[in-house]
Amino acid sequence: MLYGGWDSLFHTLFVGVLAYVALVVFLRISGKRTLAKLNAFDLIVTVALGSLLATVMMGTEVALAQGALAFLLLIGLQFAVTWSSVRVRWLRRMVTGDPAMLLYRGEFLPAALQQERVTEGEIRAAVRAARVNSLDKVHAVVLETDGSISVVLLGEGGDESSLVGVAGLQEAREAAERSSAPKDGPA
């Protein structure tokens, strides 16, 4: 069917504009976090909002009021989960996960790479994107909860405070200490 009549076109135009305006208003009210850089939870909410907007715009069996209520429900649930996850650590870990150490003091962490399904080539590409020419200049590479890869350069002195909460940090420290410890035995 190429043309469903003026009524269906008018419905799509009228309801589409109102649904879009309602979604924009609700998103603005809910705050910046609703459209923040996406982790898995945020992606699900965003896809659901897009699907809902399409359903409200194109479906004649879904009233605008129902669509607006569904927008409010999704955005309200997202707000409640993010508000709670800021205050409750176990919920934050459940919703967003933990960042993961992939390289530490210039050494790849093969078990972490395998677990996170990241290749050494992807790590090298992230290091190049950070405009670093040697892995020896890299203190750590971290897979963030949103899927991005962060490169932490070796600093002068300083601590590792930016790495607090990264899964695998303690194991990487211990492995680095073992590999740099002097070997006992006959020379």
C-alpha positions, 0 to 999 in steps of 0.5 A: 500500500502506497497511500493510506489516506489523509487521515493516516498522514495527519495522524502521523504528523500530529501525533509525531510532533506532539510525541517528539515534543513530549519526549524532548520535554521529559528528557530535559526535565530528567537531566543530563544523565538520561542521555549521558555517554552510554553504558549497557543500561543507558543503551537499553533505555535509549533504544526503548525510547526510540522504539516507543517514539516510533510506535507512538508516531506510526501506530494508530492503536496507541494513544498519545496519552499512553505513549507519553505515560510510557515515556514517563515510565521509562525515563522515571525508571532510568532516573530511579536506577541512576539516582539509586546507583549513585547512592548504593554501590552494589546496585551501581556495580550491577547496572554499570559494571566495573572498569577493567585493567587490560595493560599495566606498566607496559605489559598486556594482561592476557587473562583480562584481554580474553575475558573482556574480548579485546585484542592486543591490536585494539589496545595498541590502536588506543595507545596510538590514538592517545598519541603515545609511541611506546607501550613503555610510556603507558602506565595502564590501559583500562576498558571503561564501563561504557566500552571506551578504552582509557590510556593512563600515561606514566607520570612523574611520582604521583599515585594511582588514584585514577585507577581506584575501582578498576577490576584487576588493579591489585592482580596487575600490581602483584604480577608487576612486582613479581616480574621486577623482583630480583631472582634468587639463586646461583648466578 
